[in-house]
Amino acid sequence: MARPLRFRYAPGSWTRARVESDIYRPLDSNLGATMDGPWFKPPSGYEAVRFDMDDGSLALFCWTDDDEGPEGADGGGPAAYWLGNTETPSSLWRTDKYAFEAAPYPVRRWAEKELLAGLHEEEPWLADYPHVSWYFLTVFCSKDGAGTTRRFFRDHASGFPDATRDDALAFYEEFLSTGVLDDYREEMAGKLGTSEYFDETRMTATMGEFDVARLLTLADYDIVPEIEVTTDHVIDYRAERPDGTSTLVEVTRPVAPNRRSTSNPAAAVRDTVETKTSGQLEAHGGGITLFVDCSSFPDDDWAAVRGERPDVGHRPAVVFRSRPDGRTEAYSKGSVPLELDDALEWV
């Protein structure tokens, strides 16, 4: 899969004449392009243009004589920034790419305003959910993943069964607007994928990580994602208390029985967990709490799991199902080293 949308940093002196010859003309020749002023005022000290291509793709370009440079780059001085979900002109092929958070704040905020305005013009249903729009902006506007990620939120209720699009978006808007995962936006949003091929299973599994982050936050834990451990695996979260105690948390999300070979809800849970327990959890040798997110299960399937309370082959484990109205039901296996009473209802 391609990466989420990122900036290209082009050190050196840029003028409007050079932008026209090195950027606009190649784009217009290959794709058909219009070069115009930006929709929003560029950062102080920068000049900027917007390119709209005949195929619907776009690019932003801004330049200055005095730039501090992105985080991690050497020096500063005259430079330009390119951001686009279209083909990259050959004059920029040798430039380095940087995540949104690495770009100077004024450049990043200007670009986000431009992209968000375009996103909401194309997908007006997202306008009422500003934090969801911003958080997933780098995939909503990516070169290959724009159509698939927008489709997932628009037509598949973010992975919730028997729910409306707006109910699901309101659920994630409420959580994401807390800001607890803002510092990890690129890696977390990027997990949705930027492939042109629609993979509902992968995207739904990604939302399971957000579901667990929400529960841990409601239970008053601080969370840090993507924890590298000595087995060379990466565990989804470390949940921390102010007193310094912490617990490692891994997440898995079974595919709903009506979308897999088995029609037995309990078997669906066990089969999915077995993949985890026979892989990274077995290699780690203990000390990890497993969260099994059954939020993809319709009411009847969850009722069967809740009634049978199947073992999942790993302890401690929390098997749960969240609904867009905020209610979460769960049962546990083993001694769970987390206090979750404020976040869910034990059944």
Disulfide bonds with the S-S distance in Angstrom:
none
